[in-house]
Amino acid sequence: MFVKRGRTMDLLFCLAVAFLVAEAQACPEVCVCVARRNYSRHIADCSYKDLHAVPTGLPSNATTLTLSVNRITSLREESFVDVGNLQGLWLSYNEIGAIGKGTFSFLAQLRNLDLSHNQITDFPWQDLRNLTALELLKLSNNRLEKVPPEAFSTLKELRSLWLNDNRLTVLSEGTLSSMPLLSLLQINNNPFNCSCKIWWLKQWLESSSVSSPEKDSITCATPKNLKGHVLGRTVALECTLPSVQLTYHSSLDNSVLHDGLSLLLDCSAVGKPQPEIGWKIQVSGQTVAINGPNVEEEEEEGDKLPADARSEESPGRFLVFKNGSMAISKFSKADEGIYTCRAVNDVGSREVSVNVVLSSSENPADDFLQNDIQASRPQSKSCDKEELPKSEEKVVVIYLTPKGSRTTPNGGMFWEPWPWGRWFMVFSLALYTQSS
């Protein structure tokens, strides 16, 4: 009896295994499935079948799936959930207009993805993050209007990228920089706006070793005076990177001071187009980014700091004005750190930094001489990064010791300098240029 039961269990187990194997090798009736064992390839060919959706029941061991030349209109997250081993997915010449987020994200072994000749306006770019093995990506002949700068950041194996015949007006700088193996780029027949935002692409096309066939079709659609001009050759764009200058003013420069030590950093930048100025402050282990003005600048008050700049009610201790200046009132040890002014325009960005240290040594140079840093009095308050080599560093010592103080009519304190004393401020001007 026990022997029969054992044999019955064995038979059931074998049947179950056979059923699972049969399911794994199943093939939709409309498709042709072929196994090429010599190459460990399992192909499911469902092209030219007038399909309106991705068929179900695809073999789980498929490595190549062809769905080209059908009438598929959309792709959903579950469309390819049963074929996670795909290395090639071909979907060209369909009517795909909608692609759900996550549709491709789990196809980690995918090497070739062809979605050309469809109607795609919104592609799930975040899905590409997991496709680190991808070597070919074809999105040509669609309706794409933009590509995020970080879209291809994880595609280190990508060799061939097709973006031609879309509706792209600009490609952001850095979009192509993360693909070290890229050898072919197709971006022709897009309505590019040849402003300074695309200046980097012009330079890239002229200098890159990446093949870009049909360069004569990489043309400007706007502005009107450049329409039809070839981007890589005949377009002359009057664009320049920002040039940045940083100057400082202390509360010793006959400024009205409400209470304590004050500092004003003036950042000015020129370029074409005119750069926008932002600040990055690294103090007390924290980084603060201020990308624009956070206070209104008082008219005709030049170097004066607002009386309530560091009051208890003030929302922040770093005040940035429309002209790019930054004010720090009641400067203390907590405000020591690196202050970086960054100028950005359509061509790129540059920045200049100053390391601000507050000390109470009797001899202002002591702290620095102990660290083999040469201290000297400033010859000029100008810190124009364009005038100094990238690697040069200069230490500027400014003595901010009050000789005496007297109350001003508005209740503030007027400070006068001593040549030596307890309090001084040191600017370690790390002057360098960074372009992006």
PEDALIN-V482491 format. One record per residue. N is the residue number from 0. RES is the residue in one letter. PHI is phi in radians with two decimals (* if undefined). OMEGA is omega in whole degrees, -180 to 180 (999 if undefined). Layout:
N|RES|PHI|OMEGA  N|RES|PHI|OMEGA
//
This chain:
0|M|*|180  1|F|-1.19|179  2|V|-1.17|179  3|K|-1.11|180  4|R|-1.10|179  5|G|-1.13|178  6|R|-1.13|179  7|T|-1.11|179  8|M|-1.13|178  9|D|-1.08|180  10|L|-1.13|179  11|L|-1.11|180  12|F|-1.11|179  13|C|-1.10|179  14|L|-1.12|180  15|A|-1.12|179  16|V|-1.10|179  17|A|-1.09|179  18|F|-1.12|-180  19|L|-1.15|178  20|V|-1.12|179  21|A|-1.10|179  22|E|-1.13|-179  23|A|-1.11|-179  24|Q|-1.66|-178  25|A|-1.08|-180  26|C|-2.46|178  27|P|-0.99|-175  28|E|-1.05|-177  29|V|-1.42|-176  30|C|-1.86|174  31|V|-2.06|-177  32|C|-1.96|-176  33|V|-2.26|177  34|A|-1.89|176  35|R|-1.91|-170  36|R|-1.15|-180  37|N|-1.06|-179  38|Y|-1.95|-178  39|S|0.92|180  40|R|-2.02|177  41|H|-2.22|-172  42|I|-1.84|172  43|A|-2.00|-177  44|D|-1.81|-179  45|C|-2.10|-178  46|S|-1.44|177  47|Y|0.99|-178  48|K|-2.04|180  49|D|1.03|-179  50|L|-1.34|177  51|H|-1.84|179  52|A|-2.72|177  53|V|-1.19|-177  54|P|-1.18|176  55|T|-1.63|178  56|G|1.37|178  57|L|-1.19|-178  58|P|-1.13|-175  59|S|-1.20|-180  60|N|-1.65|-179  61|A|-1.12|175  62|T|-1.86|177  63|T|-2.32|179  64|L|-2.20|180  65|T|-1.95|180  66|L|-2.21|-177  67|S|-1.21|176  68|V|0.96|173  69|N|-2.32|180  70|R|-2.18|180  71|I|-1.17|-175  72|T|-1.83|-178  73|S|-2.65|175  74|L|-2.18|-178  75|R|-2.01|-177  76|E|-1.00|-178  77|E|-1.62|-175  78|S|-1.02|-176  79|F|-2.13|-176  80|V|-1.13|-178  81|D|-1.57|-177  82|V|-2.23|-176  83|G|-1.24|-179  84|N|-1.69|-177  85|L|-1.05|172  86|Q|-1.94|177  87|G|-2.38|-180  88|L|-2.32|-174  89|W|-2.04|-174  90|L|-2.32|-177  91|S|-1.23|177  92|Y|0.96|169  93|N|-2.11|178  94|E|-2.17|-174  95|I|-1.20|178  96|G|-2.10|-177  97|A|-2.24|177  98|I|-2.28|-179  99|G|-1.26|176  100|K|-1.09|-180  101|G|1.61|-178  102|T|-1.03|-176  103|F|-1.92|-167  104|S|-1.08|-177  105|F|-1.67|180  106|L|-1.55|-171  107|A|-1.19|-179  108|Q|-1.66|-175  109|L|-1.14|178  110|R|-1.94|-178  111|N|-2.27|178  112|L|-2.30|-178  113|D|-2.08|178  114|L|-2.13|-177  115|S|-1.21|177  116|H|1.01|173  117|N|-2.29|-178  118|Q|-2.23|-173  119|I|-1.31|175  120|T|-1.91|-177  121|D|-2.26|-179  122|F|-1.70|179  123|P|-1.35|-174  124|W|-1.03|-178  125|Q|-1.13|178  126|D|-1.13|-177  127|L|-1.22|-177  128|R|-1.02|-178  129|N|-1.56|-176  130|L|-1.60|-173  131|T|-1.24|179  132|A|-1.62|-174  133|L|-1.09|180  134|E|-1.99|179  135|L|-2.34|177  136|L|-2.33|-179  137|K|-2.01|177  138|L|-2.13|-177  139|S|-1.23|178  140|N|0.97|174  141|N|-2.24|-178  142|R|-2.20|-179  143|L|-1.21|180  144|E|-1.87|-180  145|K|-2.70|176  146|V|-2.25|179  147|P|-1.06|-179  148|P|-1.00|-177  149|E|-1.67|-173  150|A|-0.98|-174  151|F|-1.91|-171  152|S|-1.11|-178  153|T|-1.81|-175  154|L|-1.58|-176  155|K|-1.27|-179  156|E|-1.73|-174  157|L|-1.18|178  158|R|-1.84|-172  159|S|-2.33|-178  160|L|-2.24|-178  161|W|-2.02|178  162|L|-2.21|-176  163|N|-1.20|177  164|D|0.99|172  165|N|-2.14|-179  166|R|-2.12|-177  167|L|-1.29|177  168|T|-1.81|-179  169|V|-2.76|169  170|L|-2.14|-177  171|S|-1.25|178  172|E|-1.05|-178  173|G|1.72|-178  174|T|-1.05|-175  175|L|-1.79|-170  176|S|-1.40|-174  177|S|-1.72|-178  178|M|-2.09|-173  179|P|-1.17|-177  180|L|-1.75|-177  181|L|-1.07|-180  182|S|-2.15|-180  183|L|-2.40|177  184|L|-2.31|177  185|Q|-1.99|179  186|I|-2.30|-178  187|N|-1.20|177  188|N|1.03|170  189|N|-2.12|-177  190|P|-1.44|-174  191|F|-1.15|172  192|N|-1.61|-173  193|C|-1.46|173  194|S|-1.68|180  195|C|-1.17|178  196|K|-1.14|-177  197|I|-1.90|180  198|W|-0.99|-179  199|W|-1.07|-178  200|L|-1.19|175  201|K|-1.04|179  202|Q|-1.08|-178  203|W|-1.13|-179  204|L|-1.11|-178  205|E|-1.36|-173  206|S|-2.01|-174  207|S|-1.30|176  208|S|-1.52|178  209|V|-1.19|-180  210|S|-1.27|177  211|S|-2.26|-180  212|P|-1.04|178  213|E|1.04|179  214|K|-1.07|179  215|D|-1.19|179  216|S|-1.76|173  217|I|-1.61|-170  218|T|-2.17|179  219|C|-1.57|171  220|A|-1.77|177  221|T|-2.46|-5  222|P|-1.19|-172  223|K|-1.03|-177  224|N|-1.25|179  225|L|-1.96|-177  226|K|-1.01|179  227|G|1.56|180  228|H|-1.31|179  229|V|-1.31|-173  230|L|-1.10|-174  231|G|-1.39|-173  232|R|-2.25|-168  233|T|-1.63|-178  234|V|-1.59|175  235|A|-1.90|-178  236|L|-1.77|178  237|E|-1.53|-176  238|C|-2.31|178  239|T|-2.38|174  240|L|-1.14|178  241|P|-1.13|169  242|S|-2.00|-169  243|V|-2.04|175  244|Q|-2.29|-179  245|L|-2.09|176  246|T|-2.23|-177  247|Y|-2.21|174  248|H|-2.46|178  249|S|-1.87|-180  250|S|-1.30|177  251|L|-1.54|-176  252|D|-1.53|178  253|N|1.03|176  254|S|-1.59|177  255|V|-1.40|-177  256|L|-2.09|-179  257|H|-1.26|180  258|D|-2.98|175  259|G|1.55|-176  260|L|-1.46|-178  261|S|-2.26|-179  262|L|-2.47|175  263|L|-2.18|177  264|L|-1.86|179  265|D|-1.75|177  266|C|-2.01|178  267|S|-2.14|-177  268|A|-2.51|174  269|V|-2.24|180  270|G|3.02|178  271|K|-2.33|-2  272|P|-1.19|-178  273|Q|-1.01|-177  274|P|-1.26|170  275|E|-1.77|-174  276|I|-1.88|174  277|G|-2.41|-177  278|W|-2.22|170  279|K|-2.18|-177  280|I|-2.08|178  281|Q|-2.01|-178  282|V|-2.39|174  283|S|0.87|177  284|G|1.30|-180  285|Q|-2.12|176  286|T|-2.09|180  287|V|-2.04|178  288|A|-1.93|177  289|I|-2.18|-171  290|N|-1.64|180  291|G|-3.03|-179  292|P|-1.11|176  293|N|-2.08|173  294|V|-2.49|175  295|E|-1.48|-180  296|E|-1.45|180  297|E|-1.29|-180  298|E|-1.18|175  299|E|0.99|179  300|E|-1.95|173  301|G|0.48|-173  302|D|-1.62|-177  303|K|-1.34|178  304|L|-1.65|178  305|P|-1.08|-174  306|A|-1.07|-177  307|D|-1.77|-175  308|A|-1.01|-179  309|R|-2.17|178  310|S|-1.25|-179  311|E|-1.08|-177  312|E|-1.45|-176  313|S|-1.18|-176  314|P|-1.24|-179  315|G|-2.63|-176  316|R|-1.64|178  317|F|-1.89|-176  318|L|-1.83|-179  319|V|-1.99|-177  320|F|-1.76|-177  321|K|-1.08|-178  322|N|-1.47|178  323|G|1.68|-179  324|S|-1.26|174  325|M|-2.15|178  326|A|-2.02|173  327|I|-2.20|179  328|S|-1.66|-177  329|K|0.94|-179  330|F|-1.06|-178  331|S|-2.38|179  332|K|-1.04|-180  333|A|-1.19|-179  334|D|-1.66|177  335|E|-1.12|178  336|G|2.73|-177  337|I|-1.78|179  338|Y|-1.92|-175  339|T|-2.04|174  340|C|-1.72|-177  341|R|-2.13|179  342|A|-1.90|-175  343|V|-2.27|168  344|N|-2.39|-175  345|D|-1.16|-179  346|V|-1.48|-178  347|G|2.93|-177  348|S|-2.54|172  349|R|-2.47|-178  350|E|-2.56|176  351|V|-2.40|-174  352|S|-2.17|174  353|V|-2.36|178  354|N|-1.72|-174  355|V|-1.81|-179  356|V|-2.27|177  357|L|-1.93|-177  358|S|-2.36|-180  359|S|-2.20|179  360|S|-1.14|176  361|E|-1.12|177  362|N|-1.91|-174  363|P|-1.01|-177  364|A|-1.55|-173  365|D|-0.95|-174  366|D|-1.03|-174  367|F|-1.59|179  368|L|-1.11|178  369|Q|-1.16|-180  370|N|-1.82|178  371|D|1.02|175  372|I|-1.89|-176  373|Q|-1.37|180  374|A|-1.77|179  375|S|-2.70|176  376|R|-1.24|-180  377|P|-1.22|173  378|Q|-1.50|-180  379|S|-2.65|177  380|K|-1.54|-179  381|S|-1.50|180  382|C|-2.17|-176  383|D|-1.35|-176  384|K|-1.13|-179  385|E|-1.24|-173  386|E|-1.63|-176  387|L|-2.10|176  388|P|-1.08|-175  389|K|-1.07|-174  390|S|-1.57|-175  391|E|-1.31|176  392|E|-2.26|-178  393|K|-2.24|178  394|V|-1.83|-179  395|V|-2.00|-179  396|V|-1.85|178  397|I|-2.16|-177  398|Y|-1.58|-175  399|L|-2.17|180  400|T|-1.64|-179  401|P|-1.27|173  402|K|-1.28|178  403|G|-3.01|180  404|S|-2.47|177  405|R|-2.52|-176  406|T|-1.42|177  407|T|-1.51|-179  408|P|-0.99|-179  409|N|-1.63|176  410|G|1.61|-180  411|G|-1.50|-180  412|M|-2.01|177  413|F|-1.81|-175  414|W|-1.92|176  415|E|-2.15|-174  416|P|-1.42|163  417|W|-1.84|177  418|P|-1.18|177  419|W|-2.43|177  420|G|2.91|-173  421|R|-1.35|-174  422|W|-1.83|172  423|F|-2.60|179  424|M|-2.11|-179  425|V|-2.02|175  426|F|-1.85|172  427|S|-1.64|-171  428|L|-1.52|177  429|A|-1.44|-172  430|L|-1.66|179  431|Y|-2.67|-180  432|T|-1.98|172  433|Q|-2.23|179  434|S|-1.94|177  435|S|-2.49|999
//
